[in-house]
């Protein structure tokens, strides 16, 4: 089987909480969990995961403020 994700449950939970707290967007809870877990597979080092998560959060905030993508 593949390697185990090195991101612990507490960090995954924090990511889910931070993303779900963004005002101005609607999220599907199951898909949000899937997205955070997939992010952890790609960025399997805790520091890289935290950095990637911060960039995702900042991007979503920008989209909410500007209401446009592209």
VEXRO-452363 format. One record per residue: residue number from 1; x, y, z of N, C-alpha, C, O in turn. Coordinates in steps of 0.1 Angstrom, whole numbers. Each point is the difference from the previous one (the first is absolute). Layout:
+-----+-------+-------+-------+-------+-------+-------+-------+-------+-------+-------+-------+-------+
:  nr :    nu :    nv :    nw :   cau :   cav :   caw :    cu :    cv :    cw :    ou :    ov :    ow :
+-----+-------+-------+-------+-------+-------+-------+-------+-------+-------+-------+-------+-------+
: NUM :     X :     Y :     Z :     X :     Y :     Z :     X :     Y :     Z :     X :     Y :     Z :
...
+-----+-------+-------+-------+-------+-------+-------+-------+-------+-------+-------+-------+-------+
***
This chain:
+-----+-------+-------+-------+-------+-------+-------+-------+-------+-------+-------+-------+-------+
:  nr :    nu :    nv :    nw :   cau :   cav :   caw :    cu :    cv :    cw :    ou :    ov :    ow :
+-----+-------+-------+-------+-------+-------+-------+-------+-------+-------+-------+-------+-------+
:   1 :     8 :   -12 :     0 :    -8 :    12 :     0 :     9 :    12 :     0 :    12 :    -1 :     1 :
:   2 :   -18 :    13 :    -2 :     7 :    13 :     0 :     5 :     4 :    13 :    -4 :    -6 :    11 :
:   3 :    12 :    16 :   -11 :     5 :     6 :    13 :   -12 :     6 :     8 :   -10 :     5 :    -6 :
:   4 :    12 :    -5 :    19 :   -10 :     6 :     9 :     3 :    15 :     0 :    11 :     5 :     0 :
:   5 :   -22 :     3 :     1 :     1 :    14 :     1 :     7 :     3 :    13 :    -4 :    -5 :    11 :
:   6 :    13 :    15 :   -11 :     7 :     3 :    12 :    -6 :    12 :     8 :     5 :     4 :    10 :
:   7 :   -16 :     0 :   -15 :    -7 :    11 :     6 :    -9 :    -6 :    11 :    -9 :    -8 :    -3 :
:   8 :    10 :    13 :    15 :    -8 :    -6 :    11 :   -14 :     5 :     0 :    -4 :    10 :    -7 :
:   9 :    -5 :   -17 :    14 :   -14 :     3 :     1 :    -3 :    14 :     5 :    -9 :     7 :    -5 :
:  10 :    17 :    -2 :    14 :    -2 :    14 :     6 :     2 :    10 :   -11 :    -8 :    10 :    -1 :
:  11 :    18 :   -12 :    -7 :     3 :    10 :   -11 :   -11 :    -1 :   -11 :    -4 :    10 :    -6 :
:  12 :    -1 :   -22 :     3 :   -11 :    -2 :   -10 :   -12 :     7 :     5 :    -7 :     8 :    -7 :
:  13 :     4 :   -10 :    20 :   -12 :     6 :     6 :     1 :    16 :     0 :   -10 :     7 :    -3 :
:  14 :    22 :    -2 :     6 :     2 :    14 :    -1 :    -3 :     6 :   -14 :    -6 :    10 :    -1 :
:  15 :    11 :   -17 :    -9 :    -2 :     4 :   -14 :   -14 :     0 :    -3 :    -5 :     9 :    -7 :
:  16 :    -2 :   -19 :    11 :   -15 :    -1 :    -3 :    -7 :    11 :     7 :    -9 :     7 :    -6 :
:  17 :    12 :    -4 :    18 :    -6 :    11 :     8 :     2 :    13 :    -6 :    -9 :     8 :    -1 :
:  18 :    22 :    -5 :    -3 :     3 :    13 :    -6 :    -7 :     2 :   -13 :    -5 :    11 :    -3 :
:  19 :     4 :   -21 :    -6 :    -6 :     1 :   -12 :   -16 :     1 :     1 :    -6 :     8 :    -7 :
:  20 :     1 :   -15 :    16 :   -15 :     0 :     2 :    -4 :    13 :     7 :   -12 :     4 :    -1 :
:  21 :    21 :     4 :     7 :    -3 :    12 :     7 :     0 :    12 :   -10 :    -4 :    11 :     4 :
:  22 :     8 :   -13 :   -16 :     1 :    12 :    -9 :   -15 :     4 :    -4 :    -8 :    -8 :    -5 :
:  23 :     6 :    20 :     8 :   -14 :     6 :    -3 :    -1 :     3 :   -15 :    10 :     5 :    -6 :
:  24 :   -22 :    -7 :     1 :    -2 :     4 :   -14 :     0 :   -11 :   -10 :    -1 :     2 :   -12 :
:  25 :     4 :   -15 :    17 :     0 :   -11 :    -9 :    -8 :   -11 :     7 :    -2 :    -1 :    12 :
:  26 :    -4 :    -8 :   -21 :    -7 :   -12 :     5 :     9 :   -12 :    -2 :     6 :    -1 :   -11 :
:  27 :    -5 :    -7 :    21 :     8 :   -12 :    -1 :    -8 :   -13 :     3 :    -9 :     0 :     8 :
:  28 :    12 :   -10 :   -16 :    -5 :   -14 :     3 :    10 :    -6 :    10 :    12 :    -2 :    -4 :
:  29 :   -17 :    -2 :    15 :    10 :    -5 :    11 :     8 :   -12 :    -5 :    12 :    -1 :     3 :
:  30 :   -19 :    -8 :    -9 :     7 :   -12 :    -5 :    11 :     3 :   -10 :    11 :    -5 :     0 :
:  31 :   -14 :    14 :    -9 :    10 :     3 :   -11 :    11 :     9 :     6 :    11 :    -1 :    -4 :
:  32 :   -14 :     9 :    14 :    10 :     8 :     7 :    10 :   -10 :     7 :    12 :     2 :    -1 :
:  33 :   -17 :   -12 :     8 :     9 :    -9 :     6 :     9 :    -7 :   -10 :    12 :    -2 :     1 :
:  34 :   -18 :    -3 :   -12 :     7 :    -6 :   -11 :    11 :     9 :    -5 :    11 :    -4 :    -3 :
:  35 :   -14 :    17 :     0 :     9 :     9 :    -5 :    12 :     3 :     9 :    12 :     0 :    -4 :
:  36 :   -15 :     0 :    17 :    11 :     3 :    10 :     9 :   -13 :     1 :    12 :     1 :     1 :
:  37 :   -18 :   -13 :    -2 :     8 :   -12 :     1 :     9 :    -1 :   -13 :    11 :    -4 :     1 :
:  38 :   -17 :     7 :   -12 :     8 :     0 :   -13 :    11 :    10 :     1 :    11 :    -3 :    -5 :
:  39 :   -13 :    15 :    10 :    10 :    10 :     2 :    12 :    -6 :     9 :    11 :     3 :    -3 :
:  40 :   -15 :   -11 :    13 :    10 :    -6 :     8 :     8 :   -11 :    -7 :    12 :    -2 :     4 :
:  41 :   -18 :    -5 :   -13 :     7 :    -9 :    -8 :    11 :     7 :    -9 :    11 :    -5 :    -2 :
:  42 :   -15 :    16 :    -4 :     9 :     7 :    -9 :    11 :     7 :     8 :    12 :     0 :    -3 :
:  43 :   -16 :     6 :    14 :    10 :     8 :     9 :     1 :    -8 :    13 :    -6 :     4 :    10 :
:  44 :    13 :   -15 :   -10 :     0 :    -9 :    11 :    10 :     4 :    12 :     1 :    -8 :    10 :
:  45 :     6 :    19 :   -12 :     8 :     5 :    11 :    -9 :    11 :     7 :    -6 :     8 :    -6 :
:  46 :     6 :    -9 :    20 :    -9 :    10 :     7 :     3 :    14 :    -4 :   -10 :     8 :    -1 :
:  47 :    22 :    -4 :     0 :     3 :    14 :    -4 :    -5 :     4 :   -14 :    -7 :    10 :    -2 :
:  48 :     9 :   -19 :    -7 :    -5 :     2 :   -14 :   -15 :     0 :     0 :    -6 :     8 :    -8 :
:  49 :     0 :   -17 :    15 :   -15 :    -1 :     1 :    -5 :    14 :     5 :   -10 :     5 :    -6 :
:  50 :    15 :    -1 :    17 :    -4 :    13 :     6 :     1 :    12 :   -10 :    -9 :     8 :     0 :
:  51 :    20 :    -8 :    -7 :     3 :    11 :    -9 :   -11 :    -1 :   -12 :    -5 :    10 :    -4 :
:  52 :     3 :   -22 :    -1 :    -9 :    -2 :   -11 :   -14 :     4 :     5 :    -8 :     6 :    -8 :
:  53 :     4 :   -11 :    20 :   -13 :     4 :     5 :    -2 :    15 :     1 :   -11 :     5 :    -3 :
:  54 :    21 :     2 :     8 :     0 :    14 :     1 :    -3 :     7 :   -14 :    -7 :     9 :    -1 :
:  55 :    14 :   -14 :    -9 :    -2 :     5 :   -13 :   -14 :    -3 :    -5 :    -6 :     9 :    -7 :
:  56 :     1 :   -20 :     9 :   -14 :    -4 :    -4 :   -10 :    10 :     7 :    -9 :     5 :    -6 :
:  57 :    11 :    -3 :    19 :    -9 :     8 :     8 :     1 :    15 :    -6 :   -10 :     6 :    -1 :
:  58 :    22 :    -1 :    -1 :     1 :    13 :    -5 :    -6 :     2 :   -14 :    -6 :    10 :    -3 :
:  59 :     7 :   -21 :    -5 :    -6 :     1 :   -14 :   -15 :     0 :     1 :    -6 :     7 :    -7 :
:  60 :     0 :   -15 :    16 :   -14 :     0 :     2 :    -5 :    14 :     5 :   -10 :     5 :    -5 :
:  61 :    17 :     0 :    14 :    -3 :    14 :     5 :     0 :    10 :   -11 :    -9 :     9 :    -1 :
:  62 :    19 :   -10 :    -8 :     1 :     9 :   -11 :   -12 :    -1 :    -9 :    -6 :     9 :    -5 :
:  63 :     2 :   -22 :     2 :   -11 :    -3 :    -9 :   -13 :     6 :     6 :    -8 :     6 :    -7 :
:  64 :     6 :    -8 :    20 :   -12 :     5 :     7 :     0 :    15 :    -1 :   -11 :     6 :    -2 :
:  65 :    22 :     1 :     4 :     0 :    15 :     0 :    -2 :     5 :   -14 :    -8 :     9 :    -2 :
:  66 :    14 :   -15 :    -8 :    -1 :     5 :   -14 :   -12 :    -6 :    -7 :    -5 :     6 :   -10 :
:  67 :     0 :   -17 :    14 :   -11 :    -7 :    -6 :     2 :    -3 :   -15 :    -9 :     1 :    -9 :
:  68 :    22 :    -4 :     6 :     3 :    -5 :   -14 :    12 :    -9 :     1 :     8 :     1 :     9 :
:  69 :    -7 :    -9 :   -19 :    11 :    -9 :    -1 :     6 :     2 :   -14 :    -7 :     0 :   -10 :
:  70 :    20 :     1 :     9 :     7 :     1 :   -12 :     6 :    14 :    -3 :     6 :     2 :   -11 :
+-----+-------+-------+-------+-------+-------+-------+-------+-------+-------+-------+-------+-------+
***
